[in-house]
Amino acid sequence: MDKDAEANSHSSVSPEATIPLGDQDGLPLLRGEHTLKGRLRTKWYRMDRITRLTTSLVVLILGGALVARVLIELFCPYDYWHNPQVTIPPKVDDNHSAHTDKERRNAVRDAMKHAWSGYHKYAFGHDELLPVSNKSNDKWGGWGVTLIDALDTLYIMELYDEFNQGVTHVVDADFSKATPGYTTPFFEMVIRSLAGLLTAYEMSLDKRLLAKAQQVGDVLMPAFSTSTGLPYPRVDVNAGVAVRASTVCLAEAGTVQLEYWKLSDLTGNPVYHQAAQRVVDILDHSEKPYKGLYPIWVDIATGKFSSGQITFGAQGDSWYEYMLKQYIYSGRTHDQYRRMYEESIDSMKQKMVKRSEFDGQMYYVGDLDFTAKKFSPKFQHLTCFVPGMLALGSKTLNRPDDLELAKQLTYTCFQMYNQTATGLGPEYVLFRDSSDKGLLPTNHKDDFDIEDLPAADSSEISNGYYLGYDRGYLLRPETAESIMILYRITGDVMYKEWGWQIFQAIEKWTKTPAGFSAYRDVMSTKRDSQLTDSMESFFLAETLKYLYLLFSPADYFSLDEYVFNTEAHPFKIQRGHAQT
């Protein structure tokens, strides 16, 4: 056959004879395209022009939406879209001078840098700096508690070099050991060390910190090895056993729940939260002298309250705080905590809140004896966390009357500073009743030994209260805490002025070349003789952190997104939290 004939022969053959048919409709597949990819290409070319255009638009829209959602989650998470339920909105927060706030925030930051620098120079790795003698102590067993307690404050203040100094030490520490012969206080190390490591991990996402947090949580777990599950107060971490005891105080037993819950959430191990929750269940069902009010001493073997006063101050305080904060942390899903909190606050308002005889704006929370019948008109600095708690609860649980009481109590706490010679707040103040009865200023043993008082002098009438036996200022954080919360909830810039005044007094009277020192008598202006050579870790963990946040934007570590443990370590609230 010649070439022309061959060409004519090929041209007369139909395409179906040489190209495989694609399907029953007779549309062909491209040669070699029998794969899934090829079949999709074939189906695409089978579509008419309008269908292809419509499909392309849908794919582009969906792809764009997906990319946008990823970018939003990276730079502005969806959780932040809702209007704040607790914290004032940004447009209200902007009513104060941003320049002034920045200057004040930087001043607090400088104070933190000063305290850390002294600790790093003279006490690094030890529990506390002695800020007058430039020495150190290991009063907590040598875990480096100030370092751990300060980590998240350093991070919040963007002191990242100092934060990394601390992390470098922590990751090499062995928390299964303590000073020989020392027994570790369970509660203190949970709220300071366990919590400090957990929040440092949540902020930095350094998994080594979570591993160290779990080690601390594990070495303290023997505290729960009792017949009831109520914890022993101390643990011998060197031996791996708890130290047997017959009683535990309310705050020690009931202020470890947030920390162990967070540990369960981060590790996926529910055992930690279950052990801590068992304590809440026991105390919830124990018989009380008055609904919602708990004496401070509990019999470990029986779970019954054995003795002690009822107080929102020392040894009772944070138990009440954690009822509300566990409810918040649960995503407001665990009704047990809400009920217990409301029972306690309703009873506190009925039985324990009084007003000064000389200042109608000045309210305070006193103490009750074990029977809930005798009242002590003593208002502790430790109790100054209560107004912040009430304000937080007022917004969380829609209890507007609690916010008004919170404002009144915050006023009292501020006046405890404002009326002293140094501007520092004492450990407690005292009040008289309408019959001129109260505690003698020299009484430091029996809070319920109420006696006739001499006529009030001009100082008491002016101040609204009188001072007692202990006039020391230990660098405590409670008033700063409540002032910060009250500002973030109300937007009233008066609270910023109060906080700044307190900070200035701390700078003036307690600052040393190496740090800051507790002060012996707030009424004495003989500064050098009043410095006690003590700087507790909570000064860096709490006092300076709350003051820094007071002058920061209200949505920075927002109260809608974080719940602060009793040592001011901020835990991210778990949205849609599943009950463990």
VEXDREN-2710 file (C-alpha; in Angstrom, 1 decimal):
% VEXDREN-2710
k/r/px/py/pz
1/MET/0.0/0.0/0.0
2/ASP/1.4/3.4/-0.9
3/LYS/1.6/6.3/1.5
4/ASP/-1.5/8.1/0.2
5/ALA/-3.6/5.0/0.4
6/GLU/-2.3/4.3/3.9
7/ALA/-3.2/7.9/5.0
8/ASN/-6.7/7.6/3.5
9/SER/-7.1/4.2/5.3
10/HIS/-6.2/5.7/8.7
11/SER/-8.5/8.8/8.2
12/SER/-11.5/6.6/7.5
13/VAL/-11.2/4.7/10.8
14/SER/-13.6/6.1/13.6
15/PRO/-12.1/7.4/16.9
16/GLU/-14.0/4.8/18.8
17/ALA/-11.8/2.1/17.1
18/THR/-8.5/3.4/18.4
19/ILE/-9.3/5.3/21.7
20/PRO/-10.7/3.4/24.6
21/LEU/-14.2/4.4/25.6
22/GLY/-14.5/6.2/28.9
23/ASP/-17.9/5.0/30.1
24/GLN/-21.3/4.0/28.8
25/ASP/-22.0/7.5/27.6
26/GLY/-19.2/7.1/25.0
27/LEU/-17.0/9.9/26.3
28/PRO/-13.3/8.9/26.1
29/LEU/-10.6/8.8/28.8
30/LEU/-7.3/10.3/27.8
31/ARG/-4.8/7.6/27.0
32/GLY/-3.0/6.4/30.2
33/GLU/-5.4/8.3/32.5
34/HIS/-7.2/5.4/34.1
35/THR/-6.3/6.6/37.6
36/LEU/-8.6/8.5/40.0
37/LYS/-6.9/11.7/39.0
38/GLY/-7.6/10.9/35.4
39/ARG/-11.2/10.1/35.9
40/LEU/-11.8/13.3/37.8
41/ARG/-10.2/15.3/35.0
42/THR/-12.5/13.5/32.6
43/LYS/-15.6/14.3/34.6
44/TRP/-14.4/18.0/34.8
45/TYR/-14.2/18.2/31.0
46/ARG/-17.6/16.6/30.7
47/MET/-19.2/19.5/32.6
48/ASP/-20.6/22.4/30.7
49/ARG/-19.1/25.8/31.0
50/ILE/-21.5/27.3/33.6
51/THR/-21.2/24.2/35.8
52/ARG/-17.4/24.4/35.8
53/LEU/-17.6/28.1/36.6
54/THR/-20.0/27.5/39.5
55/THR/-17.9/24.7/40.9
56/SER/-14.7/26.8/40.7
57/LEU/-16.4/29.6/42.7
58/VAL/-17.6/27.3/45.4
59/VAL/-14.2/25.8/45.8
60/LEU/-12.6/29.2/46.0
61/ILE/-15.1/30.4/48.6
62/LEU/-14.6/27.3/50.7
63/GLY/-10.9/27.4/50.4
64/GLY/-10.8/31.1/51.3
65/ALA/-13.0/30.5/54.3
66/LEU/-10.7/27.7/55.5
67/VAL/-7.6/29.9/55.2
68/ALA/-9.4/32.8/57.0
69/ARG/-10.5/30.5/59.8
70/VAL/-6.9/29.3/60.3
71/LEU/-5.6/32.8/60.4
72/ILE/-8.3/33.9/62.8
73/GLU/-7.4/31.1/65.2
74/LEU/-3.7/32.0/65.0
75/PHE/-4.1/35.8/65.5
76/CYS/-7.6/36.3/67.1
77/PRO/-9.1/33.0/68.4
78/TYR/-12.8/32.6/68.1
79/ASP/-13.1/32.3/71.9
80/TYR/-12.3/36.1/72.0
81/TRP/-15.1/37.1/69.7
82/HIS/-17.8/37.1/72.3
83/ASN/-18.4/40.2/74.4
84/PRO/-16.7/39.9/77.8
85/GLN/-19.1/38.9/80.5
86/VAL/-16.8/39.9/83.4
87/THR/-14.2/42.3/82.2
88/ILE/-15.0/45.8/81.0
89/PRO/-14.9/46.2/77.2
90/PRO/-11.9/47.9/75.6
91/LYS/-13.9/51.1/74.9
92/VAL/-14.5/51.6/78.6
93/ASP/-10.9/50.6/79.5
94/ASP/-9.6/53.4/77.2
95/ASN/-10.9/56.2/79.4
96/HIS/-7.7/56.5/81.3
97/SER/-4.4/57.9/80.0
98/ALA/-2.6/55.1/78.1
99/HIS/0.7/57.1/78.6
100/THR/0.2/57.2/82.4
101/ASP/-0.7/53.5/82.5
102/LYS/2.4/52.6/80.5
103/GLU/4.7/54.6/82.8
104/ARG/3.1/53.0/85.9
105/ARG/3.2/49.5/84.4
106/ASN/6.9/50.0/83.6
107/ALA/7.6/51.1/87.1
108/VAL/6.1/47.9/88.5
109/ARG/8.1/46.0/85.9
110/ASP/11.3/47.7/87.0
111/ALA/10.4/46.6/90.6
112/MET/10.1/43.0/89.4
113/LYS/13.4/43.3/87.6
114/HIS/15.0/44.7/90.8
115/ALA/13.6/41.9/93.0
116/TRP/14.6/39.2/90.5
117/SER/18.1/40.6/90.1
118/GLY/18.7/40.5/93.8
119/TYR/17.4/37.0/94.0
120/HIS/19.5/35.9/91.1
121/LYS/22.6/37.4/92.5
122/TYR/22.3/36.3/96.1
123/ALA/19.8/33.4/96.3
124/PHE/19.4/31.8/92.9
125/GLY/18.1/28.3/93.2
126/HIS/17.2/28.7/96.9
127/ASP/13.8/29.3/98.3
128/GLU/14.0/32.9/99.4
129/LEU/16.2/36.0/99.2
130/LEU/17.0/37.7/102.5
131/PRO/16.9/41.2/101.1
132/VAL/18.6/43.1/103.8
133/SER/21.5/40.8/104.6
134/ASN/21.9/39.6/101.0
135/LYS/21.7/36.0/101.9
136/SER/19.3/33.1/101.2
137/ASN/17.2/30.6/103.0
138/ASP/15.6/27.2/102.1
139/LYS/12.6/27.4/104.4
140/TRP/10.5/25.4/101.9
141/GLY/12.9/22.4/101.6
142/GLY/15.2/23.8/98.9
143/TRP/13.0/23.6/95.8
144/GLY/13.8/27.2/94.8
145/VAL/10.2/28.3/95.5
146/THR/10.7/32.0/94.7
147/LEU/12.1/31.1/91.3
148/ILE/9.2/28.8/90.5
149/ASP/6.6/31.2/91.9
150/ALA/7.9/34.1/89.9
151/LEU/8.2/32.4/86.5
152/ASP/4.8/33.4/85.1
153/THR/5.1/36.9/86.4
154/LEU/8.3/37.2/84.4
155/TYR/6.6/35.9/81.3
156/ILE/3.6/38.2/81.8
157/MET/5.9/41.2/82.1
158/GLU/7.8/40.0/79.0
159/LEU/11.0/39.6/80.9
160/TYR/11.9/36.6/78.7
161/ASP/15.7/36.5/79.5
162/GLU/14.9/36.2/83.2
163/PHE/12.2/33.7/82.5
164/ASN/14.7/31.5/80.6
165/GLN/17.2/31.8/83.5
166/GLY/14.5/30.3/85.7
167/VAL/13.5/27.6/83.3
168/THR/17.2/26.5/82.8
169/HIS/17.4/25.9/86.5
170/VAL/14.0/24.2/86.9
171/VAL/14.5/21.6/84.2
172/ASP/17.5/20.2/86.0
173/ALA/15.9/20.2/89.5
174/ASP/14.8/17.0/91.2
175/PHE/11.6/17.6/93.1
176/SER/11.6/14.1/94.6
177/LYS/14.2/15.4/97.0
178/ALA/14.2/18.0/99.7
179/THR/16.4/19.2/102.5
180/PRO/17.2/16.1/104.7
181/GLY/14.8/15.9/107.6
182/TYR/12.4/18.5/106.1
183/THR/8.8/17.7/105.6
184/THR/7.1/19.6/102.8
185/PRO/3.8/21.5/103.4
186/PHE/1.3/20.0/100.9
187/PHE/-0.9/23.0/100.4
188/GLU/1.9/25.6/100.1
189/MET/3.8/23.6/97.5
190/VAL/0.7/22.9/95.5
191/ILE/-0.4/26.5/95.2
192/ARG/3.2/27.8/94.7
193/SER/5.3/25.1/93.0
194/LEU/2.8/22.9/91.1
195/ALA/0.7/25.9/90.0
196/GLY/3.7/27.9/89.1
197/LEU/5.1/25.2/86.8
198/LEU/1.7/24.5/85.2
199/THR/1.2/28.2/84.2
200/ALA/4.8/28.5/83.0
201/TYR/4.1/25.6/80.8
202/GLU/0.7/26.9/79.5
203/MET/2.4/30.2/78.6
204/SER/5.6/28.9/77.0
205/LEU/4.5/25.4/75.9
206/ASP/7.9/24.1/77.0
207/LYS/7.0/20.4/77.6
208/ARG/9.9/20.1/80.1
209/LEU/7.9/22.4/82.5
210/LEU/4.9/20.1/82.3
211/ALA/7.1/17.1/83.1
212/LYS/8.4/18.9/86.2
213/ALA/4.9/20.0/87.2
214/GLN/3.8/16.3/87.0
215/GLN/6.8/15.3/89.1
216/VAL/5.8/17.8/91.8
217/GLY/2.1/16.7/91.6
218/ASP/3.2/13.1/92.0
219/VAL/5.6/13.5/94.9
220/LEU/2.8/15.4/96.8
221/MET/0.1/12.8/96.0
222/PRO/0.8/10.6/99.1
223/ALA/-0.9/13.4/101.1
224/PHE/-4.2/11.9/99.9
225/SER/-3.4/8.4/101.3
226/THR/-5.9/8.5/104.2
227/SER/-9.0/6.5/105.0
228/THR/-11.3/9.4/104.0
229/GLY/-9.2/11.0/101.2
230/LEU/-8.7/14.2/103.2
231/PRO/-5.1/15.1/102.8
232/TYR/-2.4/15.0/105.5
233/PRO/-0.8/18.5/105.8
234/ARG/2.8/17.5/105.1
235/VAL/4.7/15.0/103.0
236/ASP/8.2/13.6/103.4
237/VAL/9.2/13.7/99.8
238/ASN/12.5/12.1/100.5
239/ALA/10.8/9.0/101.9
240/GLY/7.8/9.2/99.5
241/VAL/5.2/9.1/102.3
242/ALA/2.9/11.5/104.0
243/VAL/3.4/12.6/107.6
244/ARG/0.6/11.3/109.7
245/ALA/-1.6/13.8/111.5
246/SER/-5.1/13.8/113.1
247/THR/-6.4/17.1/111.7
248/VAL/-6.0/19.3/108.6
249/CYS/-7.1/22.9/108.3
250/LEU/-9.8/23.9/105.8
251/ALA/-7.6/25.9/103.5
252/GLU/-4.9/23.2/103.3
253/ALA/-7.5/20.6/102.4
254/GLY/-9.7/22.7/100.1
255/THR/-7.2/24.8/98.1
256/VAL/-5.5/22.2/95.9
257/GLN/-8.4/21.4/93.6
258/LEU/-7.8/23.9/90.8
259/GLU/-4.1/22.8/90.5
260/TYR/-4.8/19.1/90.4
261/TRP/-7.7/19.6/88.0
262/LYS/-5.4/21.6/85.6
263/LEU/-2.8/18.8/86.0
264/SER/-5.4/16.2/84.9
265/ASP/-6.4/18.3/82.0
266/LEU/-2.9/18.8/80.7
267/THR/-1.7/15.3/81.2
268/GLY/-4.9/13.5/80.4
269/ASN/-4.8/11.6/83.7
270/PRO/-8.0/12.0/85.7
271/VAL/-6.5/10.5/88.9
272/TYR/-5.3/13.9/90.1
273/HIS/-8.6/15.7/89.8
274/GLN/-10.5/12.8/91.3
275/ALA/-8.4/12.8/94.4
276/ALA/-8.9/16.5/95.0
277/GLN/-12.6/16.4/94.1
278/ARG/-13.2/13.8/96.8
279/VAL/-12.2/16.4/99.4
280/VAL/-14.8/18.8/98.2
281/ASP/-17.5/16.1/98.3
282/ILE/-16.6/15.2/101.9
283/LEU/-16.6/18.8/103.2
284/ASP/-19.8/19.5/101.2
285/HIS/-21.6/16.8/103.1
286/SER/-20.1/17.3/106.5
287/GLU/-22.3/18.8/109.2
288/LYS/-21.7/22.5/109.8
289/PRO/-22.7/24.9/112.6
290/TYR/-24.3/27.2/110.0
291/LYS/-25.2/26.6/106.4
292/GLY/-22.3/27.4/104.1
293/LEU/-19.9/28.3/107.0
294/TYR/-17.0/25.9/107.7
295/PRO/-14.9/25.8/110.9
296/ILE/-11.2/25.7/110.1
297/TRP/-10.2/22.3/111.6
298/VAL/-11.3/19.0/110.2
299/ASP/-10.7/15.5/111.6
300/ILE/-9.0/13.5/108.9
301/ALA/-10.2/10.1/110.0
302/THR/-13.9/11.1/110.2
303/GLY/-14.3/14.0/107.9
304/LYS/-16.1/16.0/110.6
305/PHE/-15.3/19.5/111.7
306/SER/-13.6/19.3/115.0
307/SER/-12.8/22.8/116.2
308/GLY/-11.6/26.2/115.3
309/GLN/-13.2/29.5/114.3
310/ILE/-15.1/30.3/111.1
311/THR/-13.1/32.8/109.1
312/PHE/-12.4/34.2/105.6
313/GLY/-8.9/35.0/106.9
314/ALA/-6.0/32.7/107.8
315/GLN/-6.6/29.0/107.4
316/GLY/-10.0/29.3/105.9
317/ASP/-9.8/32.0/103.2
318/SER/-9.0/30.2/99.9
319/TRP/-11.5/27.4/100.5
320/TYR/-14.3/29.9/99.8
321/GLU/-12.4/31.4/96.9
322/TYR/-12.0/28.0/95.2
323/MET/-15.7/27.2/95.2
324/LEU/-16.3/30.1/92.8
325/LYS/-13.1/29.6/90.9
326/GLN/-13.7/25.9/90.3
327/TYR/-17.2/26.8/88.9
328/ILE/-15.6/29.3/86.6
329/TYR/-12.8/26.9/85.5
330/SER/-15.4/24.2/84.8
331/GLY/-16.9/26.5/82.2
332/ARG/-19.8/27.2/84.6
333/THR/-21.0/23.6/84.2
334/HIS/-20.4/22.2/87.7
335/ASP/-23.4/23.3/89.7
336/GLN/-22.0/21.9/93.0
337/TYR/-19.5/24.6/93.2
338/ARG/-22.0/27.4/92.4
339/ARG/-24.4/26.1/95.1
340/MET/-21.7/25.8/97.7
341/TYR/-20.3/29.3/96.9
342/GLU/-23.7/31.0/97.1
343/GLU/-24.6/29.2/100.4
344/SER/-21.3/30.5/101.9
345/ILE/-21.6/34.1/100.7
346/ASP/-25.3/34.4/101.7
347/SER/-24.4/33.2/105.2
348/MET/-21.3/35.4/105.4
349/LYS/-23.4/38.4/104.5
350/GLN/-25.9/37.5/107.2
351/LYS/-23.6/36.6/110.0
352/MET/-20.1/38.1/109.5
353/VAL/-20.4/41.5/107.8
354/LYS/-20.5/44.6/110.0
355/ARG/-20.0/48.3/109.5
356/SER/-17.7/50.7/111.3
357/GLU/-19.3/52.9/114.0
358/PHE/-17.4/55.9/112.7
359/ASP/-17.3/55.6/108.9
360/GLY/-20.6/54.7/107.3
361/GLN/-18.8/53.6/104.1
362/MET/-16.5/51.2/105.9
363/TYR/-17.7/47.6/106.0
364/TYR/-15.6/44.6/107.2
365/VAL/-15.8/40.8/107.5
366/GLY/-15.1/39.5/111.0
367/ASP/-14.8/36.0/112.4
368/LEU/-17.2/33.6/114.1
369/ASP/-16.3/31.0/116.8
370/PHE/-16.9/27.2/116.2
371/THR/-20.6/27.5/117.1
372/ALA/-21.1/30.4/114.7
373/LYS/-22.6/32.4/117.7
374/LYS/-19.7/34.6/119.0
375/PHE/-18.4/37.3/116.7
376/SER/-14.9/38.8/116.5
377/PRO/-14.6/42.3/115.1
378/LYS/-11.1/41.6/113.6
379/PHE/-10.6/42.3/109.9
380/GLN/-7.5/40.6/108.5
381/HIS/-5.4/41.7/105.6
382/LEU/-5.7/38.2/104.3
383/THR/-9.5/38.7/104.2
384/CYS/-9.0/41.5/101.7
385/PHE/-9.3/39.0/98.9
386/VAL/-13.0/38.8/99.6
387/PRO/-14.1/42.0/97.7
388/GLY/-12.3/40.7/94.6
389/MET/-14.0/37.4/95.0
390/LEU/-17.4/39.0/95.5
391/ALA/-17.0/41.2/92.4
392/LEU/-16.0/38.2/90.3
393/GLY/-19.0/36.2/91.6
394/SER/-21.3/39.1/91.1
395/LYS/-20.7/39.1/87.3
396/THR/-20.3/35.3/87.0
397/LEU/-23.5/34.5/88.9
398/ASN/-25.6/37.7/88.3
399/ARG/-25.5/38.8/92.0
400/PRO/-25.4/42.6/91.7
401/ASP/-25.7/43.2/95.5
402/ASP/-22.4/41.4/95.9
403/LEU/-20.7/44.0/93.8
404/GLU/-21.9/46.8/96.0
405/LEU/-20.5/45.0/99.1
406/ALA/-17.3/44.4/97.2
407/LYS/-16.9/48.1/96.6
408/GLN/-17.5/48.8/100.3
409/LEU/-15.0/46.2/101.5
410/THR/-12.3/47.4/99.0
411/TYR/-12.7/50.9/100.4
412/THR/-12.0/49.4/103.9
413/CYS/-8.9/47.5/102.6
414/PHE/-7.5/50.6/100.9
415/GLN/-8.1/52.7/104.1
416/MET/-6.0/50.1/106.0
417/TYR/-3.1/51.5/103.9
418/ASN/-4.2/55.1/103.5
419/GLN/-4.5/55.9/107.2
420/THR/-1.1/54.6/108.4
421/ALA/2.1/56.6/108.7
422/THR/3.8/54.7/105.9
423/GLY/0.9/54.0/103.6
424/LEU/1.5/50.3/104.2
425/GLY/-1.3/48.0/105.4
426/PRO/-1.1/46.1/108.7
427/GLU/-1.9/42.4/109.3
428/TYR/-5.3/43.3/110.7
429/VAL/-7.4/46.2/112.1
430/LEU/-10.0/46.1/114.8
431/PHE/-13.5/47.6/115.2
432/ARG/-15.7/48.3/118.2
433/ASP/-19.5/47.7/118.3
434/SER/-22.2/50.1/119.2
435/SER/-21.8/49.2/122.9
436/ASP/-18.2/50.2/122.9
437/LYS/-17.1/46.6/123.2
438/GLY/-14.3/44.9/121.2
439/LEU/-10.8/43.4/121.4
440/LEU/-8.1/45.1/123.4
441/PRO/-5.3/46.3/121.2
442/THR/-2.8/44.2/123.2
443/ASN/-4.8/41.0/122.8
444/HIS/-3.0/38.6/120.5
445/LYS/-4.3/35.3/121.8
446/ASP/-8.1/35.1/122.0
447/ASP/-10.0/36.6/119.1
448/PHE/-13.3/36.2/121.0
449/ASP/-12.3/37.8/124.3
450/ILE/-14.6/40.8/123.9
451/GLU/-14.2/43.5/126.6
452/ASP/-15.3/47.1/127.3
453/LEU/-13.1/49.5/125.5
454/PRO/-12.0/53.0/126.5
455/ALA/-13.6/55.9/124.7
456/ALA/-12.5/56.2/121.1
457/ASP/-9.7/58.6/120.5
458/SER/-9.5/61.1/117.6
459/SER/-7.4/58.7/115.5
460/GLU/-10.0/55.8/115.7
461/ILE/-12.8/58.2/115.0
462/SER/-11.0/59.6/112.0
463/ASN/-9.8/56.2/110.6
464/GLY/-12.9/54.2/111.4
465/TYR/-10.9/51.4/113.1
466/TYR/-8.0/51.0/115.5
467/LEU/-4.8/49.0/115.3
468/GLY/-4.0/45.8/117.2
469/TYR/-1.0/44.0/118.4
470/ASP/0.5/43.0/115.0
471/ARG/1.2/46.1/112.8
472/GLY/3.5/44.4/110.3
473/TYR/3.3/44.5/106.5
474/LEU/4.5/41.2/105.0
475/LEU/4.3/42.4/101.3
476/ARG/0.9/40.8/101.1
477/PRO/-1.1/40.9/97.8
478/GLU/-4.8/40.7/98.8
479/THR/-5.6/44.4/98.6
480/ALA/-3.8/44.8/95.3
481/GLU/-5.7/41.7/94.0
482/SER/-9.1/43.1/94.8
483/ILE/-8.2/46.6/93.5
484/MET/-7.2/45.0/90.2
485/ILE/-10.4/43.0/89.9
486/LEU/-12.6/45.9/90.9
487/TYR/-11.1/48.1/88.2
488/ARG/-11.4/45.4/85.5
489/ILE/-15.1/44.9/86.5
490/THR/-16.2/48.5/87.1
491/GLY/-13.8/50.6/84.9
492/ASP/-13.6/53.1/87.8
493/VAL/-10.1/54.7/87.5
494/MET/-10.2/55.5/91.2
495/TYR/-8.9/51.9/91.7
496/LYS/-5.9/52.6/89.6
497/GLU/-5.1/55.6/91.8
498/TRP/-5.4/53.5/94.9
499/GLY/-3.1/50.8/93.5
500/TRP/-0.5/53.4/92.4
501/GLN/-0.5/54.9/95.9
502/ILE/0.1/51.5/97.5
503/PHE/2.9/50.7/95.0
504/GLN/4.6/54.0/95.8
505/ALA/4.5/53.2/99.5
506/ILE/6.0/49.8/98.8
507/GLU/8.8/51.4/96.8
508/LYS/9.5/54.1/99.5
509/TRP/9.4/52.0/102.6
510/THR/10.3/48.4/101.7
511/LYS/12.9/48.6/98.9
512/THR/16.4/47.5/99.6
513/PRO/19.5/47.4/97.4
514/ALA/18.8/43.7/96.7
515/GLY/15.0/43.5/96.8
516/PHE/12.0/44.4/99.0
517/SER/11.6/43.6/102.7
518/ALA/8.6/43.0/104.9
519/TYR/8.1/45.9/107.4
520/ARG/7.7/45.4/111.2
521/ASP/5.4/48.4/112.1
522/VAL/3.4/50.3/109.5
523/MET/3.1/53.2/112.0
524/SER/6.8/53.7/112.3
525/THR/8.8/55.9/109.9
526/LYS/12.2/54.7/111.3
527/ARG/12.6/52.7/108.1
528/ASP/15.9/50.9/108.6
529/SER/14.9/49.5/112.0
530/GLN/11.6/48.2/110.6
531/LEU/12.9/46.0/107.8
532/THR/12.6/42.4/108.7
533/ASP/14.9/40.9/106.1
534/SER/12.2/38.7/104.6
535/MET/10.8/38.7/101.0
536/GLU/8.2/35.9/100.6
537/SER/7.8/34.4/97.1
538/PHE/4.2/35.7/96.9
539/PHE/5.5/39.2/96.6
540/LEU/6.9/38.4/93.1
541/ALA/4.1/35.9/92.3
542/GLU/1.1/38.0/93.4
543/THR/1.7/41.5/94.6
544/LEU/3.7/42.8/91.7
545/LYS/1.7/40.8/89.2
546/TYR/-1.6/42.2/90.3
547/LEU/-0.2/45.7/90.3
548/TYR/1.2/45.2/86.8
549/LEU/-2.1/43.9/85.5
550/LEU/-3.9/46.8/87.1
551/PHE/-2.1/49.1/84.7
552/SER/-2.3/46.8/81.7
553/PRO/-5.2/46.7/79.2
554/ALA/-8.1/44.9/80.9
555/ASP/-8.2/42.2/78.2
556/TYR/-4.6/41.3/78.9
557/PHE/-4.9/38.0/80.8
558/SER/-8.6/38.7/80.9
559/LEU/-10.8/37.6/83.8
560/ASP/-13.1/36.1/81.0
561/GLU/-10.3/33.9/79.8
562/TYR/-8.3/33.1/82.9
563/VAL/-8.9/32.1/86.5
564/PHE/-6.2/33.0/89.0
565/ASN/-5.3/30.5/91.6
566/THR/-4.8/31.7/95.2
567/GLU/-1.1/32.4/94.4
568/ALA/-2.1/34.5/91.4
569/HIS/-1.1/31.8/88.8
570/PRO/-3.5/32.3/85.8
571/PHE/-5.1/29.1/84.5
572/LYS/-6.7/29.2/81.1
573/ILE/-10.4/28.5/81.4
574/GLN/-11.4/25.4/79.5
575/ARG/-14.2/26.2/77.1
576/GLY/-16.8/23.4/76.8
577/HIS/-15.1/21.7/79.8
578/ALA/-15.9/18.1/80.3
579/GLN/-16.2/17.0/83.9
580/THR/-13.5/14.6/84.8
END
